[in-house]
Amino acid sequence: LDEAQRPARVALPDDLASSPLKAGEPAAQVWLLAASLGGPAAVKTFLDALPGGLPVGFLYAQHIDASFEANLPQAVGRHSQWHVNTVRDGDPVRCGEVVVVPISRELGFDGSARMRVEDRSWPEPYSPSIDQMMLNLAQQYGDRCGVIVFSGMCSDGSAAAAYVRRQGAPIWTQRADSCACSSMPDSLREGGYSTLSGDPRELAAALVNHLAEQCAGLVTQ
């Protein structure tokens, strides 16, 4: 019944389907999935709809009690084609995977784009701090990253949004009527930082199209 009720995945465009499979390779492009209240259900719907074989990796920053951290990979990834993993210090984010951002310690990158779990905690008041994770990601990847902000209360992410946009990276948001709580994506829309909004499945389709356009652009260059 669970399988029958799940919507079909977004189709993989020909440009992406015919490109060499990059799964397991260090990701040249990394997107942050950011969420708070209502986030796990929204992120799961997004990943369920997203086809595998895309030349991208993800970080997933979720406001959640630390006691639930170990359950997040199974909760959001169990039906998708994406490998949802806990962080591995010293390893790059890889194509085809979603790395759960640690709750207790800040995640950054070294000069070779390898993940580094710092000895310090995240800046208050949130753990993980989506603002800080956005800054760390955009500083490392520039316009080769992006941010999708899903359901959540508070305005975590708004303080770093201007910096992310200056680096040339897009910020997308979950549409309010599909959120359990729309405060977090609303704050980005109200600030003028969100360049696209949709429900989780629409965001998955938009990302597939975005990557397909990039792939087609590389072929024509």
C-alpha positions as CSV (number, residue, x, y, z in Angstrom):
1,L,0.0,0.0,0.0
2,D,2.8,2.4,0.9
3,E,4.4,1.8,-2.5
4,A,1.1,2.2,-4.4
5,Q,0.5,5.6,-2.7
6,R,3.9,7.1,-3.3
7,P,4.0,9.4,-6.3
8,A,6.3,8.5,-9.2
9,R,9.7,10.1,-9.4
10,V,10.5,13.0,-11.6
11,A,11.7,11.8,-15.0
12,L,15.4,12.1,-15.7
13,P,15.9,14.3,-18.8
14,D,17.9,12.8,-21.7
15,D,20.8,15.2,-21.2
16,L,21.3,13.9,-17.7
17,A,20.4,10.3,-18.5
18,S,23.1,10.2,-21.2
19,S,25.8,11.8,-19.1
20,P,28.4,9.7,-17.3
21,L,27.2,8.4,-14.0
22,K,28.9,10.3,-11.2
23,A,27.5,8.5,-8.2
24,G,30.2,8.2,-5.5
25,E,32.5,10.8,-6.9
26,P,33.2,14.0,-5.0
27,A,30.4,16.4,-5.8
28,A,31.4,19.6,-7.7
29,Q,28.0,21.0,-6.8
30,V,26.5,20.8,-3.3
31,W,23.0,21.9,-2.2
32,L,21.9,22.5,1.4
33,L,18.5,21.2,2.4
34,A,17.4,23.2,5.5
35,A,14.4,22.6,7.7
36,S,12.9,22.9,11.1
37,L,9.3,22.0,12.2
38,G,7.7,19.8,9.6
39,G,11.0,19.4,7.8
40,P,11.5,15.6,7.8
41,A,8.2,14.9,6.0
42,A,8.9,17.6,3.5
43,V,12.5,16.6,2.8
44,K,11.4,12.9,2.5
45,T,8.8,13.9,-0.1
46,F,11.5,15.9,-2.0
47,L,14.0,13.0,-2.0
48,D,11.3,10.4,-2.9
49,A,10.5,12.5,-6.0
50,L,14.1,13.1,-7.0
51,P,15.7,10.6,-9.4
52,G,19.1,9.2,-8.8
53,G,22.0,9.8,-11.2
54,L,22.2,13.5,-10.7
55,P,25.6,15.2,-10.6
56,V,25.0,16.8,-7.2
57,G,25.4,16.0,-3.5
58,F,23.4,17.4,-0.6
59,L,23.8,18.5,3.0
60,Y,20.7,18.2,5.2
61,A,20.5,20.6,8.2
62,Q,17.5,19.9,10.4
63,H,16.5,21.5,13.7
64,I,15.8,18.4,15.8
65,D,16.5,17.0,19.3
66,A,19.9,15.3,19.3
67,S,18.2,12.0,20.5
68,F,16.6,11.7,17.0
69,E,19.7,12.5,15.0
70,A,20.6,8.9,14.4
71,N,17.1,8.1,13.0
72,L,17.1,10.9,10.4
73,P,18.9,9.0,7.6
74,Q,16.4,6.1,7.8
75,A,13.4,8.4,8.3
76,V,14.0,10.6,5.2
77,G,15.9,8.2,2.9
78,R,14.2,4.8,3.2
79,H,12.2,5.1,0.0
80,S,14.5,7.2,-2.1
81,Q,17.3,6.6,-4.6
82,W,19.6,8.7,-2.5
83,H,22.0,7.4,0.2
84,V,21.4,9.4,3.4
85,N,24.4,9.2,5.6
86,T,25.7,10.7,8.8
87,V,28.8,13.0,8.4
88,R,32.3,11.5,7.9
89,D,35.0,13.9,9.0
90,G,37.6,14.3,6.3
91,D,35.4,13.0,3.5
92,P,34.0,15.1,0.6
93,V,30.3,15.3,-0.1
94,R,29.7,12.8,-2.8
95,C,27.3,12.7,-5.8
96,G,24.2,10.6,-5.0
97,E,24.3,11.2,-1.3
98,V,22.7,13.3,1.4
99,V,24.9,14.1,4.4
100,V,23.1,14.9,7.6
101,V,24.7,18.0,9.2
102,P,25.7,17.2,12.8
103,I,23.6,18.8,15.6
104,S,26.2,19.2,18.3
105,R,29.3,20.5,16.4
106,E,29.8,22.9,13.5
107,L,30.5,21.5,10.1
108,G,32.9,23.2,7.8
109,F,35.3,22.4,5.0
110,D,39.1,22.4,4.4
111,G,40.8,23.8,1.4
112,S,40.2,20.6,-0.5
113,A,36.4,20.7,0.1
114,R,36.6,17.9,2.6
115,M,34.1,18.0,5.4
116,R,35.5,19.0,8.8
117,V,33.5,18.5,12.0
118,E,34.8,21.3,14.2
119,D,35.5,21.1,18.0
120,R,33.2,24.0,18.6
121,S,29.4,24.1,18.9
122,W,27.2,25.9,16.5
123,P,26.6,29.6,17.2
124,E,23.5,30.1,19.3
125,P,20.5,29.9,19.3
126,Y,20.0,27.0,16.8
127,S,21.7,23.6,16.5
128,P,22.6,23.1,13.8
129,S,22.8,26.8,12.7
130,I,21.4,27.0,9.2
131,D,22.8,30.5,8.9
132,Q,26.3,29.3,9.7
133,M,26.0,26.2,7.5
134,M,24.9,28.5,4.6
135,L,27.9,30.7,5.2
136,N,30.3,27.8,5.3
137,L,28.9,26.2,2.2
138,A,28.8,29.4,0.1
139,Q,32.3,30.3,1.2
140,Q,33.6,26.9,-0.1
141,Y,31.5,26.4,-3.2
142,G,30.4,29.9,-4.3
143,D,28.0,29.7,-7.2
144,R,28.4,25.9,-7.3
145,C,26.0,25.5,-4.4
146,G,22.4,26.2,-3.6
147,V,20.0,26.2,-0.7
148,I,16.4,24.9,-0.4
149,V,14.6,25.9,2.7
150,F,11.7,23.7,3.7
151,S,9.1,23.9,6.4
152,G,10.1,25.4,9.8
153,M,9.5,28.0,12.4
154,C,11.9,30.8,13.2
155,S,14.0,32.8,10.7
156,D,17.2,30.8,10.7
157,G,18.9,31.3,7.3
158,S,17.8,34.8,6.8
159,A,20.9,36.4,8.2
160,A,23.2,34.5,5.8
161,A,21.0,34.8,2.7
162,A,22.4,38.0,1.4
163,Y,25.9,36.5,1.4
164,V,24.8,33.4,-0.3
165,R,23.1,35.3,-3.1
166,R,26.2,37.6,-3.5
167,Q,28.2,34.4,-4.3
168,G,25.8,33.7,-7.1
169,A,24.0,30.8,-5.5
170,P,20.2,30.3,-5.7
171,I,18.0,30.1,-2.6
172,W,14.6,28.2,-3.1
173,T,11.8,27.9,-0.6
174,Q,8.9,25.5,0.1
175,R,5.6,27.1,-0.7
176,A,3.7,28.3,2.4
177,D,0.5,26.3,1.8
178,S,2.5,23.0,1.7
179,C,4.4,23.7,5.0
180,A,3.6,22.5,8.5
181,C,5.0,25.8,9.5
182,S,6.0,28.4,6.9
183,S,7.9,30.9,9.1
184,M,11.4,30.0,7.9
185,P,10.7,30.0,4.2
186,D,8.4,33.0,4.6
187,S,11.2,35.1,6.1
188,L,13.4,34.4,3.1
189,R,10.6,35.3,0.6
190,E,9.8,38.5,2.6
191,G,13.5,39.5,2.5
192,G,13.6,39.1,-1.3
193,Y,16.1,36.2,-1.2
194,S,14.0,33.4,-2.6
195,T,14.2,33.0,-6.3
196,L,11.8,30.1,-6.6
197,S,9.0,28.5,-4.4
198,G,7.1,25.3,-4.7
199,D,5.9,22.2,-2.9
200,P,8.6,19.5,-2.2
201,R,7.8,17.6,-5.4
202,E,7.8,20.8,-7.5
203,L,11.2,21.8,-6.0
204,A,12.6,18.3,-6.9
205,A,11.4,18.8,-10.5
206,A,12.8,22.3,-10.6
207,L,16.2,21.0,-9.4
208,V,16.2,18.3,-12.1
209,N,15.5,20.9,-14.8
210,H,18.1,23.3,-13.4
211,L,20.8,20.6,-13.5
212,A,19.7,19.5,-17.0
213,E,20.0,23.1,-18.2
214,Q,23.5,23.2,-16.8
215,C,24.4,19.9,-18.5
216,A,23.1,21.1,-21.8
217,G,25.1,24.4,-21.4
218,L,28.3,22.4,-20.9
219,V,27.6,20.3,-24.0
220,T,27.2,23.4,-26.2
221,Q,30.3,25.2,-24.9
